[in-house]
Amino acid sequence: AARKKSGYELQTLTSWLLRQEMKGEIDTELTIVMSSIAMACKQIASLVQRAGISNLTGVQGAVNIQGEDQKKLDVVSNEVFSNCLRSSGRTGIIASEEEDVPVAVEESYSGNYVVVFDPLDGSSNIDAAVSTGSIFGIYSPNDECIVEDSDDISALGSEEQRCIVNVCQPGSNLLAAGYCMYSSSVIFVLTLGKGVFAFTLDPMYGEFVLTQENIEIPKSGKIYSFNEGNYQMWDENLKKYIDDLKDPGPSGKPYSARYIGSLVGDFHRTLLYGGIYGYPRDAKSKNGKLRLLYECAPMSFIVEQAGGKGSDGHQRVLDIQPTEIHQRVPLYIGSKDEVDKLEKYLA
Ligand code: P6P
């Protein structure tokens, strides 16, 4: 007789991943990599929530390759992420915002996926307890990946070159991408290439519980998320775009501005409410601030899976072939109609 259901059909990330594996959507190795990433995010969530208590706020006293003051939690989060990926035994190469170059994982014994990640994005917000997040993308190894033969790559050893070649893949090659937002809730958002799913951490028993399936971003939305402090340094056509958003127009209602200075928080709100997030190029930084590999490409994969659009202002972010690990690109991401409209101004 059919088992009487209690109606309490709770799906955790673990049971959801196993179900995807049984359906043949992902293989066992990728399931294990995803589980190790979820484990890392749970540990980082705990560290972030107790930062002030365990004296983990403030700066580490070092500067990373980006030239940014490393926060204590940047360093710890990077170690947590790297250790979880190494111990999964299914990761071959990892590239982190906090590491100068990608590294081969010795412990890899099968699967050898390539994982790119920003272990704690928006960490400058930690001391004020504003949302932060971890962002990741997963590729298959790809030794044949073509990277323009730049001088600094050919000067490297063959192993380092292999690592860089494997990591510099266009976002269109991504197998999976996601982020974990550390906010009023801890929310793990993931796509395996067939829709976007959100899991909320239940602190009662430390599991991510499925809370949203097949998320679809609204086709349009009157919320724009830009740091207008840079307005004077933007191109004229971008200024015109922003000015026009403020015009109340026939509806009498202009767009609303929402910006918390943390990509994961600003993106998650855009994904659920609609609108557009932008980090443009400006006179000070000609390629903008955000990194293609572990910020813009994973977020663009997610937004496209939700029916939205990720652009550098002129082309699809997922079509951009990276030429260096920490390469920056301008990013405009969100509701399709909003990004289409922006691109017309920049054409
Ligand atoms: P700004 C955080 O440092 C970050 O990388 C993103 O998370 C965030 O969207 C952006 O930079 C904020 O930059 O220049 O507006 O402070």
Residues whose N, C-alpha, C, O or C-beta is under 5 A from the ligand:
A	BS01	P6P	D121 G122 N227 G261 S262 L263 V264
